[in-house]
């Protein structure tokens, strides 16, 4: 019983630094995972509404990196960088995300892909180094809404892939 209390306490220490967003996508998990892990797909849907993505380099493997620019609808460019830390195909991705490899404010994310009948539940669990950085991401960059919009873009993109696959 004491162990359960410790787990609860550990969870409460991180919840003020965390954002959790999930969505059910009407497609098999292998396809959802593929859309999240191949640059030819990512560049088609990554980012909130109105944003586009230009990839500078991409290597999807543990220890590999994705260096890219998010172009905002107002013309602002955001340099972004991701290091893939752990990959369990079709199940889980752990990553570090910041502006560059030496970004002291980089945050960790864990994405899980879980079957939900014929659909897939994707969950993005993001942990910031501090509560202040999490609050800044939410208030200044609208991280929660942006995350929801990004998963919505993924869902629409995957639905289009499924539709095109059904046509062939």
N, C-alpha and C positions, 0 to 999 in steps of 0.2 A: 504493500500500500504506500509506503514512503517513496518508492520509486515512481509511482504514478504522480505523486505530488511534485516530485522533482521535475518530471516532464512538463507538468502544467506551469510550473514556475519558469522553466526555460522558455516555454512558448510565450509567456507574458512579457519576458524581457525583450523579445524580438518583435512582437506585434506592433509596437509603436514605430518600428523601422521598416515595416513590411507593407507591400501592396499585393493583393491576391485577386486575380481576375480569371474567370473561367467562362467557357462557352461550349455548347454542344454543336458540333458541325455534322451535317447530314452526309457523311462520307466515311468509308472505311479508314481505320487509323493509319494503315500503310500509306494511303494517298495523302492524308493530312500531314503525316510526318515527311513525306517526300516534298510536299509543297513548302515545308518549313526548312528543308535542308539542302535544296538544290538552288543554286544562284539563278538559274533560268526562271524558276518560279518566284523566288523571293523578290526579285526586282519588279515583279508584276503586281504585288499586293502589299509589300512591307510599308508600314507607317500609317499614321492617322489619315483621315479624309483630306484630300487635297494635296497630300505630300507625294513626292516621287523619290526614287532611290537610284543613285549611281554607284555602282560597285567599282572600287579601285583594285581590290584583290580579294580572293575568296578561296579558302581551303577548309572544307568541312571534314575534320578529323579531330580527335582529341589533341589539344595543343595547337591546332590550326587557328587561323584568324580570318575575320571578315572585316575589311576596311572599306567604309562606304560613306557617302554623303547623302543626307536627307535634305531635300529641297522643299522648303515650306511654301505654301500658297502665296505668301506675301513676298517671296523672293529671297528669304533668308536661307542660307545654307548652314547645315549643322554637320560638322565632322563627327563620325561615329566609328566605333571600333568594338568588335566582339572577339573574345577568345573562347573557343569551345573547350570546356574543361573535361566533361564526361559525356559520352554518348552511348545510350543503350537503344539500338535501332528499333524504331516504331514505338518506343515506350517512354524515353526520358532524355532530356538534354539539360546539362548544367553548363552555364556560361558566365563570363565576366563581361560587363558592358560599360563602356565609358567613351570619352571623347578621343582617347589615344591610349597606347599601352602603358604610359606612365601617369595616367589620370589618378590622382589620389582619391577622387570621389567616385570611382567606378563602383558599380553595384553588381551583386550576384543575382542571377535568375535561375530558377529550376522550372522546366516545362515538362509536364507529364501528359501523355496521350493514352487515354483509357477507353476501351470499347464501351459503348452505351447502346446496346442492341446493334443495329446496323450502322449506327452513327459513332462519333468519337467525341469524348469530352476532353478538351484541352484546358489545362490549368497553367497559368503563369504566376509563379510565386517569386516576387522580387524583394530582395533584402538589401537595404541601404546601409552604409557604414554608420550613420547616425540618424536620429529622429529628425534633426534639423534638415538633413539632406533629403529625407523622405518627404517632409513637409514642403520643402522648396520645389521638389519634383511635382507634387500635387498642385500647389498653389501657382507657381510660375509657369510650369510646363504642362499643366493639366494631364498628368500622367495616368490617372485613372480613366478619364474619358478617352485619352489617346490610346490607351491599351485596349479598351473596349472597341474603339473604332478599328484598330489594327486587327483584332480577332474577327471583327465583322467583315473587313476586307478579305481576310483569309477565307472565311466561310463563303463569301460570294465568289472568290476565285476558284475554290475547290468545287463549288456547285457548277460552275461553268465547265471545269474539267470533266466532271461526271456527265454533264449534259452532252458535251462533245464526244465523250467516250461511248455514250449510248447511241449517238447518231452514226458512229462508225461500225 
